[in-house]
Amino acid sequence: MAQYVFATVNGEWMNDWFTPDSADGVAWRPTFTRDGVECDTERAAGLLAALIADLGADVVALEEAPSRGAELALFLDTHLAGRYRFLMGDSGGSQKLALLVKPTIEAELVPPAGLADLIEPWLADVDGDAVVNEYEFTRDPLVCRLAFDGRPLTVVVAHLKSNFINRGEQMWRDPARRLEFVRSALQNRRRIANEGMRMRQYLDARLDEDPDAAIVVLGDFNDGPGRDLFEQQYLAHNVTDLLVGSSYRPETLFDHALVDVPADLRYSAVFDDFVTDEPQKRILLDHIILSPGMASSAGVRRVPGSGRIEHEAWAAHRTGDGERRDGRATDHRPATVAVET
């Protein structure tokens, strides 16, 4: 019986580290600026690479990867030579999605032509004005076919729409602009919810074709745990619950790997919430869910109790308080789960 580890890692704006696109190829910037602070590129990239290496995962979903495959190749060649090859989509602008896999694992991208029911635009009301318009993913999910000891598995890497609002705190604290902020916050969450709904429709269709299919969905869902203030007071729903599935079809419910983690450690990011005045609020943005067939299938199965949020590994790759971008591997704690054949 062989075991394999899956991880999701947010690279936190890896695109900052490389020179702009040009005919001269790719190159490292010696320094870059993030949050108004000039940072050392080699130090930041080395911290992220060391974290990935320490996780020892066989498959790594990478969000906020750089904008070009050649840049990601340069990162891997410089810092993780020989450990991984990668699959990468062409959606997402300067924050691409990628899948790093160990060289011995069979893996291929599902081409866009095979994903029409996922990535083609669909009708949705994301403005709350009761008018439906065409909408599409901010970043198309990356769908890959893998094989472990000849047993197939589908991986879906997702980075859903951010709920970040530029100058949001100023807007919230200004009584004249607070309603503008609320409207923007609700629109962002409607977009995230519609992206989650579209993914769930795709997953339902795959399970209708093969109820025992092994599918792992992982990445940055920009949601969770539970419901934030806007989801409670305005929308009455969250996105992760939508992705997991409906109790009306219990046979299609996905398992959330991170329920294995104690409740007080079930978070992957920390930030000051100016809306609720909560300093150092703990949130779970990074998720791993697995199809129902992986609970008992004769194919690729989830190892019970193996879901983890890698707090210790993350903390080991910080210098000082980690406030500077070159003082931390990333601002998200990675999540992992093991599967077996």
Buried (B, 14 or more C-beta within 10 A) or exposed (E): EEEBBBBBBBBBBBBBBBEEEEEEEBEBBEBBEBEEEEBBBBBBBBBBBBBBBBBEBBBBBBBBBBBBBBBBBBBBEEBBEEBBBBBBBEBBEBBBBBBBBBEEBEBEBBEBEEBEEBBEEBEBEBBEEEEEEEBBBBBBBBBBBBBBEEBBBBBBBBBBBBBEBEEBEEBBEEEEBEEEBBEBBBBBBBBBBBBBBBBBEBBBEBBEEEEEBBBBBBBBBBBBBEBBEBBEEBBEEBBBBBBBBEEEEEEBBBBBBBEBBEEEEBBBBEEEEBBEEEEEBBBBBBBBBBBBBBEEBEBBBBBEEBBBBBBEBBEEBBEEEBEBBBBBBBBBBBBBBBBBB
